[in-house]
Amino acid sequence: MTSLPPPPSLPDLEAEGPVALFLDFDGTLVDLAPTPDGIEVPEHLARSLHRLAEQFDGRVALVSGRAIVDLEKHLGAIGMACAGSHGSDCRGADGVNIGEIPDGLPPKLLSEVAEFAEKNGFALEDKPHGAALHYRSDPSLEEKGLAFATRVAEDGDLDIKRGKCVIELVGRGANKGSALRAFMEKEPFAGARPVFVGDDITDEDGMRAATDLGGYGVIVGDREPTCAKYGLASPAAVHHWLGL
């Protein structure tokens, strides 16, 4: 249970002026699962998110560590703003990319990561703009995975993203804060007060960016430390707050 107070209600937020909502996916809108494909997505979630986006005049964006194509596998076609692969790939509600489309890992490097995963008990998630090593089934693998990822990142000029039992390799400069800032420079987000909702350490980048732009973060769960101003206990509490 988070020690932070819950955020103001949506009607109270809207009464103070335009608000933009940036929502993480895993651990925020859906409960975490042992594997990326093991999540249970409520049947109504996609419809409810589209309705929420309409309520906020399009100022709602999904900002996930998952690739957009992976989000679409669970939600169907995403007719709202979204950023995948930790902000590497940003798209408006019209499906038009914001900024450059980054490259994926070079085949040779991806092959090296895949070989390491297979030999050492990690679950590999091959993403269009990176790769992730999952070890939720064996948390003791963390040190070995981090040492390997650090070497690969240095050799391949990549960044490492840490999460709950996951280590990801992505292009330099990609983070959820940069995604939020990119959206906030364009309509319909420009001029609104940003609120970033997330549960993991990678969401802190989004929360800091929201705070810098006059908004704040909302942490889901009890992870500390955090720069969030408010907290919600679980994805169920997020759904209740958003009226999904």
Secondary structure, DSSP 8 states (H G I E B T S, - for coil): --SS-----HHHHHHTS-EEEEE--BTTTB---SSGGG----TTHHHHHHHHHHHTTT-EEEE-SS-HHHHHHHH-S--SEEEETTTTEEE-TTS-EES-------HHHHHHHHHHHHHHT-EEEEETTEEEEE-TT-GGGHHHHHHHHHHHHHHHTEEEEEETTEEEEEETT--HHHHHHHHHTSTTTTTSEEEEEE-STTHHHHHHHHHHTT-EEEEESS-SS---SEEESSHHHHHHHHT-
